[in-house]
Amino acid sequence: MSKLFIELSKKPEARIHLLPCALDFEGPTKVSHYFETTIDKKAEKDTFTASFRGKPLEGHIVSIPKSHIGLVLKKGEEGQLITRSTFSEVTSWKWDQNPKSCDNFASSLDWIDIASAIHN
């Protein structure tokens, strides 16, 4: 069984992008150079446009509930999971459509508040 080591005090805040595609790649990449340079902020608050491999994307920021924190993990020795960075929001992207109208990720975060209300 894996062990999880969470050390939040020294971890940087990460910028997380949820793309509507699967990438057959694991490892570091220059997201700030190759993707984030294509992002344009729209007039609507927290809404963006960008392109990925020539295809248009529309995105919006989804905040993680204040009672939780997002973790970026890496695999350590002997199957340990080690906290690499944290995040408090995710930019959720959709292909050429309004991401707020059909965002399953944002909808799933609503269940955190619903579960809390039911169990408290």
URKA-V152099 format. One record per residue. N is the residue number from 0. SS is DSSP state (h for helix, s for strand, l for the rest). PSI is psi as a letter, one per 40 degrees, with the letter a starting at -180 (999 if undefined). BURIAL is 1 if it has 9 or more other C-alpha atoms within 8 Angstrom, else 0. Layout:
BEGIN
N:SS:PSI:BURIAL
N:SS:PSI:BURIAL
END
This chain:
BEGIN
0:l:i:0
1:l:i:0
2:l:i:0
3:s:h:0
4:s:h:0
5:l:h:0
6:l:h:0
7:l:d:0
8:l:d:0
9:l:e:0
10:l:h:1
11:l:i:0
12:s:h:0
13:l:i:0
14:l:h:0
15:s:h:0
16:s:h:0
17:s:h:0
18:l:i:0
19:l:f:0
20:l:i:0
21:l:h:0
22:l:h:0
23:l:g:0
24:l:h:0
25:l:h:0
26:l:i:0
27:l:i:0
28:l:i:0
29:l:g:0
30:h:d:0
31:h:d:0
32:h:d:0
33:h:d:0
34:l:d:1
35:h:d:0
36:h:e:0
37:h:e:0
38:l:h:1
39:s:h:0
40:s:h:0
41:l:i:1
42:l:d:0
43:l:h:0
44:l:h:0
45:l:f:0
46:s:h:1
47:s:i:1
48:s:i:1
49:s:a:1
50:s:i:1
51:s:h:0
52:l:f:0
53:l:e:0
54:s:h:0
55:s:i:1
56:s:i:1
57:s:h:1
58:s:i:1
59:s:i:1
60:s:h:1
61:s:h:1
62:s:h:0
63:l:h:1
64:l:i:1
65:l:d:0
66:l:e:0
67:l:i:0
68:l:h:1
69:s:i:1
70:s:h:1
71:s:h:1
72:s:i:1
73:s:i:0
74:s:h:0
75:l:a:0
76:h:i:0
77:h:f:0
78:h:e:1
79:l:i:1
80:s:h:1
81:s:h:1
82:s:h:1
83:s:d:1
84:s:i:1
85:s:i:1
86:s:i:1
87:l:e:1
88:s:i:1
89:s:h:1
90:s:h:1
91:s:h:1
92:s:i:1
93:s:i:1
94:s:h:1
95:l:f:0
96:l:i:0
97:l:h:1
98:h:d:1
99:h:d:0
100:h:d:0
101:l:f:0
102:l:g:1
103:h:d:0
104:h:d:0
105:h:d:0
106:h:d:0
107:h:d:0
108:h:d:1
109:h:d:0
110:h:d:0
111:h:d:1
112:h:d:1
113:h:d:0
114:h:d:0
115:h:d:0
116:h:d:0
117:h:d:0
118:h:e:0
119:l:999:0
END
